[in-house]
Amino acid sequence: MGLAKMVLTAMLSICNLFRFLTPIKANKITFISMTADHLEHDFLALDRCLKKRGGYDLHYNLIVFKKGLLDDFRYMLNCFRQLYEINTSKLIILNDNNFVVTKFKRKGTYVLQTWHACGAIKKFGNQLTTRQYPVKNYDVILANSSYWTQAYSEAFGVKQEQIAITGMPRVDVLMDQAYVHRQQVLFDQKYPQLKNQYKILYAPTFRGNVIDGLRYDTIDFEKLLAQLPKDTVILYKMHPLLKNISLGEQERFLNVSDEELYMLLCSCNCLVSDYSSILFDYSLLQKKAVCYASDYQDYAHTIGFNVKYKEEMPMDICESEKELLACLQTRDFDEERLRRFQQRFMEHTDGKNTERVSDLIERIMKDDR
């Protein structure tokens, strides 16, 4: 643990001595996120459902964690707010790992980890030796499939029985054809010039980490487009941690990093990614995908995988731009292989994940442990 974290821990520890002054409120639920300053995805779906059911006192602590002197100070102040929320809420709902929960979770407070991904192709959390602090103090982890039980148990430091195979609330909308159609219409309204184009979405994950620096893979898109049909356009959406990165822009190559992910997934004809979990979300739409993994060998030895990457991914895996071009020159894909992948990694496709998780929350709120 770095010096800054040690100082923060000491300051929070002093404040935590006075938690007896802040009793837990039996109906209080607090959403905490360091990766979004507004409700989205799982948080948004759950918030709407819980409000509809009624009876809960809902609170929100939503910020985007950034690096920088002023941002570090803001984060420190927010940690004190998190400490208060943890000490007064019956339930804390997270979508990412949380330092304050790990260090100062109160007895009687439950922590539900929705996580921000539909799976984990790459190792993460406690599976990595590079973490500044071990992840712990979660009560329930949501998952899309029993396949993730062991990996999530390791990554989050919980017992396997603490993994709840409810499905992720946010993917319910992808099972709704009316929603998918609305997203396509919305995209066409925003980008009318692309309406009849074959749209390839490039959406990779990041390399590195916030502390040591973030990196990303590069592709010669101009060369790629020159060899693809004229009706082909490439859109790129950078990972949220890299959304300020521009790879350039031209008539057939557009930056859509500010656009909502699901609108893009619903509207594109082909997804190019690497080790990103959006491949699981996208599998529900039954469309062509390609994995571009030029650093596969290095990634396998440094980060490691929770899946047998080359055996279990249902799409072509390319390790060079030449291989990527060949894969993109055909628009066919193995529908049956994709269907088997989706059935293994995304077990619930009935559109009722949000209801299942809300039922789980209801049981937690009634528990007087």
N, C-alpha and C positions, 0 to 999 in steps of 0.2 A: 504494500500500500504506500502511495506517495505521501510526501509531507503535507500537502494540501488536504488530502483525505484524512490524515491523522488529526490535523487541527480541527477540521470540520467535525470529526467524530467526537473529539473532546468537548467542543462547544455544544453539540447536540446532546451529549451525555449529561451535561450540567442541566440543560433545559428539561431533559427527560425525568430528572429527579422530582419534578413538580407535576407529573402526570396524574397524581391522585386528585389534583384540582379539576381535572377534565374527565368526567365519567363518560363511558361509552354510551352512545345513544342507540337504542334498540332498533330503530328503523332507518338509521343513517347509512347510506351507501355513497362512497366517494370513488369517482373515476380519476385515476392519475396516469398521465402520459408525459413523457419527456420528448416525444417525437411528433406531436401534433398539437396545435393550439386551438383546435376545434374538434367537435365530435365527428368521427368518421368511421367507416367500416364496422367492426364488431361493436365498438362503443355506441355508435349511432343506432344500430339495430336494437341493441339491448336497452338503450335509453328510451327509445320509442315504445318498446314493449312494456318496460317497467312503469312508464308513465300511464300507459293504457290500463294496466292492472291496478295501479294506484296503491296508496298506503306507504310509500317509501319517501324518505327525505333525501333527495338526490343532490349531490355536490360534485364539483368538477375542479380539478387542478391540472390544467392542460397547457403545456409550454413546449417549445422546440429547443432542445439542448444544443448550444453552439459553443465553439471554443473562442476564447478571447478574454481579455482582462475584465471588461465590463460584463460580459456574458457569464464568466465564472462567478462574479459577485452576485449577479441575479440568480444563478443556480443555487448559490449558498443560501440566499434569502428564501428561495423556494423550498429548500430542504427543511427549514424551520416550519414552513407552512405544512409541508408533507407530514412532519412529526406531529403537528396538531391534528391533522386529519386522521392519521393512523391511531392516535390516542382517543379519538371521539367517534369513530365509525365502527359499526358492526361488521361492515364488509368493505374491503378495498378491492377495486377491480383495476388490474394493470394490463398493459399491452407490451411491456418491455421489462427488462430486469431493472430492479430498483434498489439503490444503495440504502436508503433510509429504512425500507421494509426489512432488508437483510440484517441491519444492525439493531433496529429498535422496534420490531413488531411487538405489540402488546398482547398479553394473554386475554382472550375473549374477543379479539379482532380476527376475522377471517380474511384471507387473501386469495382472490381468484385471479389466476394468470390466463388471460385470453391469448396472449402472444400476438405478434403482428404478422405471422406467417402461417400458411396452411400446411406447412410441413418443414422439414429441415434436411435438405439435400446435403448441406455441409455441416460439419460439427460446430457447436457453439456453446455458450454458457460455460458450465463447469467441465465440459468436455475439452476445453482449451486450457493449456497451461499458462497462457499469456494474460489471463484475467488479473485485474488489480485486486479483486476480492471475490471469495466464493459466493455463489448464489444460494440462498436458503430462505426459509420462513414462508414458503408458499403452502397453501392448504389444498388447492385444487388447480389442476392444469387442464385446459380444454384441448382436445385433439380431434382430428378428422377421421382417424383410423387407429385400430389397435396396433398397426405396424409401428407407430411412434412410441409405444409404451416404454420400451427400454431406453431409447435415445433421449426421450423427454425426462425420464427418471434420472438419468445421468446428468443431463444438462441443467436441470432445475434443482437437483439435490432433494428429490422427493422419492417416496416409495411408489412402486408401480401401481398400487391400488388408488393412488391419488390422481391418476390420469383419468379424466372423464371423456369417454368417447361419445360426445354429443354432436360432433360436427361444429364448424365455425359459423356463427350467426351471419357473417357478411356474405357468405356464398349462397344464401337462400335466394337472393335476387337473380343469380345466374340460372336458377331453375325456373324462373318466371319469364316466359317468352315475350310477354307484353313489356316487361322491363328491358329485355335485350333489344327489342325493336325500338323502344323509346330512346335508348342510348345511341342506336344507329342513326335515328332521325336527328338527334341532337348533334351528333358529329357532322352529319351532312349539312346541317344548317350553319355550323361553325366553319366548315371547310368545303364549301360547295364545289370548288375546283377539283376536289378529289373524289367526287361522288362515284364515278365509273372507273376509278383506278384500282389496281391491285395493290393493296396496302400491306407493307411489311413493317411490323413494329419491332424495333430493337430496344430491349429493356433488360440490361444486365444488372447484376449485383455489383458491389464494390469490393475492392481489395484493401487490406490493411485495417486500421481501426482509427477511432476518433483521436486517441491519445498520441499514437505514433505517426499518424498521417494516413490519408485515404488515397487510393489509386484506382484506376479503371483501365480496362482493356481497350485497345484501339483497332479500328478497321479502316481500310482505304475504301470508303463508301463511294467516292467518285469513280474509282476504277470498277467497283462492283456494279454500279448503276449503268455504266457504259456498256456492260455485257448482258444486261437484263432487258426484257421487253420494254418498249416505250411507255406502256400503260402501267409500269411498276413505279411506285413511290416508296421511299423508306422514311418512316417516322421514328424518332428516337426519344425515349423517356428515360432520363437518368435516375438512379436511385435517389430517394429524398435527401440523403446525406451529400449528394453530389449534384443537386438540382441546379446549381449556379454554373455548372460546367457546360460550355457550348462546344459542340463538335462541328459547328458550322451550319449553314442553311442555304438552300437554293430551291429552285422550283420543284425538284423531285426529292428533296431531302429536307425534312422539316423537324424543328425542335418542338416537341409537345410535352416537355417535362412539367409544365404547369397544369396540364390537363388531368382530369380524374382517371385513374387507372382503369376502372371497369368500363368506362365509356370507350377507351381505347381498345381494350380486349374484345369487347362486343363488336367493334367496328372494323378491326383489322382482319385481313385474310390469312396472315401468317405471323407467328411470333418467333423472334430470334432472341434467345436468352442464353444463360450459361448455367450457373448454380443457384439461380434465384427461385424462391418458392412460388412465384407467380405461375410457374409451369403447372402447379397443382390446381390453382384457381382456373386457369385457362383450359385445363383438360375437360372441365365440365361443359365447355362450349363445342367440343368435338370439331376442332379445326387444326390445320397444319401448324406444326411447331418444329423448330430446329434449335439444337444446342451448339453454340460456338464456344469451344473450350480450348483455346490455343495454349493455355497454361495448365492443362489438365495434370500432367506429370508432376509439376511443381506443387500444384494445389493439393494433390493426393498425398504428398509427403509432408507438407507444412500444416495444412488445415485438416484435411481428411474428410471422409464422407460417412453419412449415415445410411446411404443406399449404395448398392452395387451399381455405380453410375453407368458404366457402359453396358451392363446387362439389363438393368431395370428401367431406364428411361425409354419411353416408347417412340422417340423420334431420332432422326439422324444426329450423330454427334460429330462435329467437325473440329479438327485441330489446326486447320490452315484456311486461309482465305480462298485458296483454290477449291478445297473441299466444300466450303460454304457456298461458293458460287454454283458449284454443281448441284447442291441440294436445293438452291433457290431457283434454278432454271427449270425445275419441275414443280408442279403445283399439286401433285398427288401426295397422299400419305396413307399409312396403314391404319385404317379406321378400327379394325378389330384389336390390334395391339394397343391402341390408345384407349379403347373401351376397357380392356383388362387392367391397364394401368390405373385408370380412374376408379374402377371398382375396388382395387387394392388399397389405394391411398386416400380415397374420398368416399368413405362408406355410406354416408347419409346424403341422399339426393332427393329427398321428399319435400324440401323447402321448409322444413319445420325445425331447423337447428336453433333458431332464436327462441322458439317456444320451449325446446328441451333445456336450453341454458337458463331461461327464465324460471322454469320449474325447479332447476337445481338451486338457483339463487333463493327461491322461496323456501326451500328446505333449509338452506343455510341460515336464513334470517329467523327461522323458527327454532334453531338449535340453541339451547342454553348451556353449552359446555362450560 
